[in-house]
Amino acid sequence: MKKCPHTVEREKLVAEALRPVATELRLIDAADLVSLVRYERWGNLSDLVSSAAELYFLPGTVKFGIGGDYNLDWNRLPEILLDLEIKPAGVTIYAKLSLTDELAGLEISHIAFHSPSLDADENTAFLARSLLEARFVVPSAMGGAGEMSHSGNLH
């Protein structure tokens, strides 16, 4: 997605909302995730993402997207990339979730507001409300789920 001034703020909102889901997914052994991606076991990955998301979001809000990838070399730790489809009420977000040993990051590929406002700030506020309303757990009750850094990275 072409970056605009609102992209960074929206990525931070989505990354913060997905922080507990990323934390759950990072509990899965990296070798298992790499093998599922390598052998294109998309159904299994979809089940894992759904299981992690259902702890924090209404059913169908966070789903595995159309694929994934991994980076695995001798000189670095593995990185698993998963396509996600995030659908809180009134907005659809296509994003790539990056999982590493200590960090997770999120990059929005596309965001579509079902009834967009002409004011980008209103759309961003709507996104924040929509993500909050799609949660089972309020943010303050998610303590210990990790820490967020500025550029959509999750600790």
C-alpha angles and dihedrals in degrees: 000000000000107000117242130177090269096049096081093049092047092047089052091051094049093042092051091049092049095044095103091047091052089048090053092049091050088061088070114091110262091226090058092050092047091051092048091052094042093052092040096240090166094160091056091047090048090054092050093049091046092049092050093045097046090067091065110018139050113266114283095016096109119030137165110261130214102303149320145224141209139213113215122164135153094250101051145040118267122269121199120200119199127185112227134193112206116191116177113165113297099007139068121204127190111198144162117232116206118202123193135160097282105003142054124195136189131209121186113225096182137353124194124188110205092216104017124197121226087236111079091202090058089051091051091049089049090052091052092050093045093051091048093050091050093059128100091200125048114236096248090057092057096075114154093031092116140272129281125227126202106264100055093282120141123206 
